[in-house]
Amino acid sequence: TLQGSWGQLGAADGANIPLVLAGTSTVEFSFDPTSHRLGVRPVHPEGGITASDYDRALSPAGTTTSERFYFVMADRFANGDASNDTGGLTGTREVTGFDPSDKGFYHGGDLKGLTSKLDYIEGLGTTAIWLTPSFTNRAVQGTGADSSAGYHGYWITDFTTIDPHLGTNEDMSQLIRAAHERGMKVYFDIITNHTADVLAYADGSTDYVPETDRPWLDAAGQPFDDDDVADSPDFPALTLDSFAKQPVFPTEADRTARTPAWLNDPTMYHNRGDTTWEGESALDGDFSGLDDLFTERPAVLDGMSDIYRAWIAMGVDGFRIDTVKHVNLEFWQAFIPRMQEAARTYGNDDFFMFGEVFDADPTVLSGYTTTGKLPATLDFGFQAGLLEAVSGQSPTSLATLWASDDLYTDADSSAYSLPTFTGNHDMGRLGMLLTQRGFTGDELVTRLSLANALMYATRGQPVTYYGDEQGFVGLGGDKDARQDLFATQVGQYASEQLADGTTMGSVDHDDTSGTLYRATAAAARLRAEIPALATGAQIVRQVDADAGILALSRIDRETNDEVLVVANTSTDTRTASFTTWSPDVTYDVASAGEQPRQVRSDASGNVTLDVPPLSLLVLAPSGPMAIRTSEAQVDLLSPGEGARANGMVELLAAMPADRFSQVTFWWRPTGGEWASLGTDDTPTATDDGRAGYRVVVDASGVADGSLLEVRVVAQDSGGRVSVDGASFTVGQAG
């Protein structure tokens, strides 16, 4: 009830927006006679701290998944069964795809070979094996000098069977069982974006046709926008006339070349020509000729869901998902929950997925883990920052990256779960990238060891790319980064230099006594022995403006231990000096090649120590952090009471900087249920010197005029809880 005579509220220009509540609520209205605007806010019935706030204080800080991955291309790892080298095909290499002397063809590695080398993989401290796609591929694509084989697994024709060049479905089951017996998981690399190149176009051209030139047509010939109906029940029926380009089958055999059978329906593809990698074509174009699935169609979503449910039933522990940014978000918003539910059905509550989004910008990557519902994406930003840090530049590249970690924070994921890596099968190996910057021999090995140590001691889930532990360098990306771990017959590979300057040769590379193998195993062992290195909160303590010191705290949330990680990226001994939350604590210093020693913080928590060049030290504390006795009140800085917001909304709170705190954000539409927005425990400094905690939430799907309440609940290391709150309205001011 509005008391008093305020006259007509609002403006005559139609700028009014309706107030939207989720249910019954008590609200207060105010009227500004100068601007003629009506203000409204909920009356917060909860007042101060309530019993429910203690439950809200520690909303799950994302997934608890913490793996040490070994990423392997089975065809290039070990040949355990020569009888499957040609995949059961007969004829020339253009038929079988097998030519171990050509870097673009099958070399004979298989699942039996991989299974026989589990001792080697386990010795690296691996907890999860990530396989490149292992499904049946089109053996050869292209002709003449442009021909190449599907040894890499990304040209799938049959999504239900293991590629016969690699073995059988039973061979895969045996690998999974053998890995599980050793406590290791097996992750599949999966594809939903495309299949092998089977279809052609009637006009003989692969040029992309944009929607502005030729819109989609439904079965009745009426134009429609696929974005408006993506993966919804309103998606219309289609015919071959619905498409910008007329798909055709080059041969009669191509009509039934793919399995399951629904993949042989040409209306299941976008049929617009090759992508130009920009604009709409990044979603709708063929990936260098590979047939691009119409993932906006519910039938494609359902078909892909059925395919991968079956592999979950086999016992696969998780998925790495290829070409994520080339698939519409609506697909991921439906597909990811379906896979999680399927995994729970088969007793796997920890099923984890991460996507390949080839971009180093956290603002781009995080959109797929929040709005897109993926648990994580590959952290290309970390790879780029790490390269700078270990190649003689300032480690600020990493500190700047980590300052954006809260972009990933939501109720079920965080930056702690992002798989981190140094190089891969597409961009090339870190050894190659550092060689291009002039590093060779012993210095190259030392910098590679430092990179591994940084990856294993910092937030995220480290990924070792097969062969890196043997010092493989390569000459570039793609085929030039896919060397054989067994004795190669490729002349280029045999003549390549390893990181230590020796020649690769045509020999097996499975030595477990080499410098990089032992350094990787030691980094993994340290991460396993000190839980804070794997799952602890990460706080940047010192970062030099030039090559030099990068110091971090890794906080064990269970024990309140403050583990310290201190790296020196320069070629001189440098002194690290920074303040911790742990006064009068003795630290044991651990590092490969470092003599055992101890460092003690002073009464104010200050730590000073010399760090050798191009090295990383881990300091394990003898006791927990100090518990501050003073009360601490969380202060919600943004949004302010009565604010209006659209799209991405930053929620920012402040706590005293003298203690470790975990700050959880909640919101609800007034009259509705509270929903967690995630927990932030990696503060950055606010303008007034306090510790700032934030989440960034997407309000674009909330109706204009909705009144939203925010409640922030903070808990410090002493277990004390404080709360604050505010309300804001979604939409333009009216």
N, C-alpha and C positions, 0 to 999 in steps of 0.2 A: 504494500500500500504506500503510495506517495502522498505524504502529508503536505498540505499547503497549496497555494495557488502559484504555480510556476509559469503559467502560460504554455504556449505550444513549445514542446521540446524539439530540438534538432533544427536542421536548416531546410530551406525550401529548395535547395539545389539537388536533393536526392542523395545526399551523402550519408544518410542514416544507414546503420547496419543493425540487424536484430541481435538482441542478447540471447545467447545459446547456453543453456544449462543442461547438465547430464541427468539431473534429477532434482528432487526437493532439496532446497538449500536456503539458508538465511543469508541475505546480502544487505549491504548498506548502499544507499544512493547519495550522491552529492551533485549539486548543480552549480556551474560557474556562470554567473549572469553576464560576464564579459564575453566569454567565448561561446556562450550558449551550448556548452557541452555537458552531457550527463556523465558523471563518473559512477562506477559501480565496483564494489569489492565484496568478497565473501567475509562474513564474520567468522573468524577462525575459532571453532568450538573447542579445539584441542588445547589451546593456550600454550602452557609450558610443556616440559617433557612429560610424555605419557608412557605407559607400559609398552605400547606398540612401538614407540621410538627405539627401544632397546632391541626389538626384533628387526627394525629397519636399519639399525646402525651399521651393520655389515652385510649389505646386499652383496651377493656373490660378485667378486671382482673379476668377472669374465670366466672363461673356461679354465679348468684345472689341468688341461692337457699340457704335458711337458715332455717332449720327446727329443732324442738326439738322432736325427735322420741320416741315413746313407742313401743317396740318390744314385740309382744304377740303371744303365741301359743294358738289358739282358743280352742282346746280340753281341755286345762288345766286352763281356765280362769273363765268361768261362764256357768252354764247349764240353758239355758232359755227355753228349750223344750225337756222334757224327751222322747217324742214320737219318736225322731230321734236318740236315743242313739245307736241303733243297725244298723243305716244306712239303714233301710228297709229290712234287711236280717234276716232270722230266723235260729235258730240252736244254736250250741255251740259257745263259743268264738272263736274257730278255723275257724268258718264260718263268724260270725258277726264282729269279731275284738273287741268286747266290753267286757271289764272286768275291772271295776273301782278299783279293788284291786291289779292289776298288773301294775307296772310302764311302761311296754312295750306295753300296749293295750289302746284302746280308753276309756276315762273316762266320756264322756258326755258333755263336754263343746261345745258351738256352737255359731253361729253368733247372734242369738237372745239374748243369754246371754251376749255377748260382747256389743251389742247395748244397753242393759239395764244398762250397767255399764259405759256409756259415761261420766256421771257426775264425777265418780271416776277418769277416765283417764284425763279428761279436768282439774280436780283439780290439777294435777301434772304439769300443764303448757305445756301440750303436744300440738304440732301443727300438727303432722302426726303420724298415727297409721300404723305400719309395721306388717303385718300378715305373719306368716309362710305359706307355700303353702297351698292353700285351695281347690285345684282341686280334683276330684274323684281319690282316691287311691285304689290299691289292698289292700283289707281289712286286709289280713294276708299273710305274706311270711314266709317261713321256716316251719319246722316240729318239733314236740316234744319240747324239752327244748330250741331249737333254734328258735321257732316260735315267731313272734312279729307282731304288727299291724302297719298300716300306719297312726297312729294318728298325726304324725309330718308333713305329707304332701309331703314327698320326694319320694314316690313310685307311681307316677301318671300313671293311665291307660286312663283316659278321661280328656283331657286338655280343654274341652269345658263346663264342668259342675262343680258346687261346690260339694264337697264330701257330700253325703247325711247324713253322721254322723254330719256334721256341719250345714246343712240346704240346702237351694235351691239358685238358681241364683237370685231369687227375694229377698230372705233374704239378700244376698250380696248387691243388689241394695238399699235396705232399710237402711243397715248400712252406705253405702256411702252417701246417702241423709241425714241421721241423723247427720253424722260427718260433712258434708259440712254446714249444718245449724248452727253448732257450730263453724265454721271457722277452722275445722280440716280436714286434707287430709287423704286418705287411700292409702297405698302402698302395692302392691302385691309382694310376694316372688315368683320368677318364675324360671323355669328350662328349659334349652335347651340341656343340656349335655346327659340326659338319661331318660328312662322311668322305670316303674316297671320291675322286673325280670320276663319276660314272656318266652323268648327264652331259649332253652338249646342247647347243642352241641352234634352232633352225636357220637363223640368219648367218651362222658361221662366225659371228663376232662375240667376243667376251666383254665388250665395252659396257660399262655400267649405265643403266637407265634409271634416272632419279624419279621419285614419286611425282614431282612437279611436271615431268614430261608425260608420265603414264601412271596414273593412280591405280591402286588395287581395285578390282571389280569383284563384286560378289556373284553368285551363280545366276542372279537375275540381271547382271550387267550394270549394277549400280555401284558408283565409287564409294569407297570407305577408307578410313584411316586406321591402319592396324594398331597404332598406339592407343586409340580410344577403346579398343576391344581386346587388347592383348591378354591372352590366357584367361578370358572370361567366358561365361555361358553365352554372351551376345556375339561371339565370333561367328561370322556368316559361313555358309557353305561356299565352296569354291569349285571351279572347273578349270580346264587348261586355258580357257580364255581370260582367266582372272589375272594373268601375269603379264609383265612388261615384255618378257622374252618367252618364246615358245620352246619348252624343253623337249628334247628328242633323245632316243636311245641310239648310240652309234652302232651297236650290234644287237642281234636278237638275244644273245646271252646276257647282255647288260640289263634286260628287263627283269631278271630274277637274280641279279648279282649280289643283292644285299639281304641281310638277315638281322632282325625279324622282317617278315614280309611287308609290313606297312611302310618300311623304308623304300620300297620299290615304287611307291605312288609318287609321281613327279610333283603333285600338288602339295607335298609335304616340304617343299623347298622354296626359297625366295625367288629364284629364277629372274634375277635382275642383272647378272653379269658380275665381273670381278670387282672386288672392293677397291676403292681408291685410298682407303685407310682414313678417310675424313668424313665428317657429317653422317648422314643416314647410312651411307655405304659401309661404314664400320660395323654396323649391325646387320645389314641386309645383303651385303655383297659376298660373292664367293671368295674364299680365302686362298688366293693364288690358284684358282681353278677348282678347289675342293667344294663340293656341293653344299651350299649353306642352308641348313635346316630352318624352316619357318617356325622358330621357337615361340612366336606369338600365338600359334595355333594350339588350342588345348589338346588336340590329338597328339601333337609332338611331345608336349609336356607329359601326357599320360604314357606314351610309348617309351620315352626315356626313363621315366620313373619305374616302369615295369622292368626294363633292362637292368638297371642298377640295383633294384631290390633283390634280384636273383643273385647277384654277386655278393651282396651283403649276406645273403643266406649261406653262401659258401664259407664265410668266416673272415672275409676281408675286414680289416680294422679301421679303414678310413680312406678318403679320396683326396687326391690333388686334382683340381678341376682345370682343364686347359681352356685357353681363350675366353676367359670369363667376360671381359669387357666387350666382346663381340656378340653377346647374347643380352636380350632385353632384361631389365631388372625384374619385371613381373614374373618371368620364368624362375629366377633364383628365389624370389619371395615364396613361391609355391614348392619348388623342387627341394630346397634345403630342409624344410620341416618334414617333408615326406620321407626323405632319407633318414633323418633322425628318428622318426617314428618307426620306420622299418627296422633300424638297428636295435631299438629298444625291444621290438617284438622278438628279435633273435637273441636277446639277452646282453646286448652291448650298449650300455648306458654312456660309454665314453667315446662313441664313434665321433671322429673328428674329420672336418673337411677344410681345405684351404684352396683358394683360387689363384690362378695366374692372371694378374692384371699388370701388363707390361707398362708400368709408369712408376716413377720415383716420387711422385707428389702425394703426401699423406692426405691432402684434401680430396684427391681423386680415389686413392685406395680405400680410405675409410668409408666412403659412401657405399661400398659393397659389403662391408662388415656390419654396418648399421642399417641403412635403408634396405640393402640387398639381402640381409639375413645370413650371409656367410659367416662362419665362426672366425675366419681369418683370411688374409691374402698373403701371398709371398711378398716379403718386404724388400722391394727393389730400392726403396729409399735408403735402407741400411747398407745394401751393397754399394751404392754410389757414395755414401758417406764414408764407409770403411775404406774404399779405394783411395779416397783423398787422404784419409788419416794415415795410412800406412805407406804412402808414396811421398812423404816429406812435407805434406801440408799440415795446417793446424787441425787438431782434433775437434775444432768447433763444428766441423761438418756433421759429426755424430751428435754433439750436444744440441745443435739446432734441430736436427731431426727428432730427437727424443722430446724436445719441448712441445712437439705437436702430437705426442702420444695420446693425449686425452681426446683427440678427435675420434679415436677408435673405441672409446669407452661407451658401453651401453650395458643393458641388464645382463647380457649373456656372453659378452666378449670384451677383449681389451688388447692393447698392444703387446702384453706379455705373451700372447699365444701366436704372434706373427712368426712364421718360419723365416729365419735369416740365413743368408748364404753369401759366398764370396764370388761366385761365378757359376755358370751353368752351361748346358748343352746348346743353348741358342746364342747367348752373347759371348761365350768363350770363357776360358778359365782365368782366375785371378793372376796366375803366373804369366800368362800371355799379356794381360793388361799392364802388369808391372814391368815386364820386359820392354813393352812399347815405351815406357817412361825411363828406360835406361838402366834398369837394375838387372844384374846377372850374378851367377855364381853364389858364393857364400852369402852375399848381402841379399840376394833374391830369396834364398832359403830362409834367412833370418826374418825378412819382412813377411813372408808367407806364414811363418810360425807365429809372428805377432798378430797377424790378421786372424788366424785360427783361435789364438788365445783370447782375443777381444770378442770374437763371435761366441765362444763358449762361456765367457764370463759375464756377458751382458744380457739384457732382457730379450726375450724371443726364444724360438726353438731352432737350434743350429742345424744346418744341413751341410754335410760333406758330400761333394760331387765325386763320384768314383774316379780314381786315378789321381786326384789332387794329393792324396796321402802318399803317392809314389813320386810326386814331383812332376807330373805331366804339365806341360806348358801349352803346346799347340801353337798354331799359326794364326788362329782367328776364331770365329764362331761357327755354329752349325757343324758341317762335316769336319771342319778343322779342329773341333773340340770333342770329338767322339772316338778317341783312340781305343785300341784293343788293350785290355789288361793282360790277355794271354798273348803268346808270341804272334806278332802281327805279320801279315804278308803284304801290307800296304807299304810301298817304297817310301812315300812321304813320311808316314808315321815312324818307320824304322830309322830314318835319318834325322828326326827331330831331336833337339836338345832337351834334356830334362833340366829341372830347376838348378841342379848342382853343376851343370855344365857338361855332364857326360851325355853320350848319345843313347837314345832309347833302344835301338837295336831290335832284332826279332827274337825276343826272349820273353818269358813270362815275367810279369811284374807283380809279384805277390809276397815280396820281402817284408817281414814284420819288424825288421831291425833297423830300417832306414830312419833318417832324422825326422822326416815329416810324418811318417806313420806313428813313430813314438811320441812326437809332439802332439798329434791329434788325440792319441789314446790318453796321454797325460792330461790334456785339457778336459776331455770327457770324464776321466776319473775324478778330477777335482770337482767338476760340476755335480757328479753323482754324490760325492762325499759331503759337499757343503750345499744343502738344499736352497739356501738363499741365492746362490748363483743361478738356479733354474727358475725359481718362482718368486724370489724376493722382490719387494718394492725397490725401485731404482731412483736414487737421488744424485744428481750431478753436484760434486763438491768443488772441483777445480778444473778449469780448462784453459790452457795457454793460448794466447793469440797467434803464436807461431808453432811450428813443430815442437812438441814438448809434452807436458803433463796433461793427462786426462784422469781425474780421480772421481770415483763413484762410491756411494754407499749402497749396499744391497741388504735390505732389512728383512729378516725372517719374522713374519707376522705372528708366528706361533711362539717363538722363544724370545722375541725382542732383541735378538743378536744383530749387531750392525757389522756386517762383513764389508771390508773395504777392497776395492779393485783400483789399482793404480798402474797406469800405462805410461810409457815414455816413447813417443813417436819420433824423437830426434836421434841423431847419431852421437850425441854427447850425454854423459851422465847429468841428470837434472834433479833438482831438489823439489819435492812435493811438500806443500805446506797448506793445510786446510783444517777446517773445524768440523767436528762430528757431534753426534748426540751422546757420545760415550766417553765421559771424563774418567780419568784414572783407570783405564783398561789396558791390559797387556795384549798385544797382537802377535801371533805366530805368522811369520812371513813365508809364503810358499810360492815357488816359481821353478820352472825347469832350469837346471844349471845353477840355481841360487843356493849358496850355503845357508843352512838353517840359522835364523836369527829372530830376534824379537824387537818390537817397537812398542812404546807405551805412550798413550795420550796423556796430556797434562790435565790439571784440575778443571780446565775450561773445555776440554774435549779436543784441543788442538793436537794435530799429528804432523810430524815433520820426518821425512826420510829421503835418502838418496835412492834414485831409481836408475839402474844401468840403461845404456842406450838400447833402443829398439826392443824393449822387454815389457812384460806385464807381471805385476806382483799381486797376489791375493793375500789379504791379511785377515786371519781368522781370530775373533776375539775370545778372551778368556771368560767374559761375562756379558750380560745384557746391557742395553742402553740404560741411562739414568731415567728414573720416573719423576717427572716434574710434579711438585706438590701444589703448585698454583692452579687455580681453576682457569679454564680456557673456554671462551664463548665463540661459537661460530657466527660469522656475520655474512649474510647473503647480500652480495654487492650488486648483482645483476641477475635477473631483471629487477628494477626498482618497483616498488608498489605502484600499481596503476599503469605500468608500461604497456605498450602495444608492440607486437612482434609479428613477423612473417617469415616463412621459410626456415632457414637454419637459425636457431636461437642459442646464444651462449648463456649458460648458467654459471655464475662465478661466485665463489664463497672464499672467505679468508679466515685463517686461524693463526695463532701465534707461531712464529718461525722457530721457536726454541724446542720443539718436540716433534716426534713423528705422529701424524694423524691420518686417519682414513675418513674420507668425507663422502657420504652417499646422498645422492639426489633422487627425489621422488616428485612426481606430479600427478595431478588428477584434474579432469574437467569437473567444475564445481557441481557437487551432487553425485559424483561418480566414485569409482574405486581408485585407490592409490596404485601407481605403477612405478617400479624402480627404473631409473635412468642410468644406473651404474655407480660405481665407486671409484674415486680418484685418490691415489696415495702418492702421486709424484708432483709435488708443488713447484710452482714458479713464483718468483718474487712479485708482490703487488707494488703499486706506486708508494705505499706508505711503509714498505719494508716487511709486511706480513707475508705469510705463505698463502699463495692463491691456489685454489682447487676448482676445476671446472669440468663440465660436460657440454657437448654441443649436440643439440637435439633437433630433429627435423619436425617442424610444426606445419609443413606444407599440406599434410593430409587432414588437418584439423579445420573445421568449419569456421569461416569468418564470424566474429562476434562471440566465439566461445570464451568463457571465463575460465582460466586455468589457475590452479593453485600449485605453488612450488613449496616443498618442505625439504630442508637440508638438515641432515643428521650427521654430526661429527663425533668420532670416538678417538681419543688420543691414546698413546701407548700405556697410560695408566688405567685405561678402561673407562674414563669419565666421558659422559655423553652430553652434548649440547645441541640445541636445535634453533633454527630460524626459518622464516617463511615469508612469502609474498604472493601476490596474485598479479596476473597480467591478462590482457585480452588479445586474442589472435585477430589480425586483420588491420586494415587501414583505419586511421582515426576518422570518426564520423560525428 
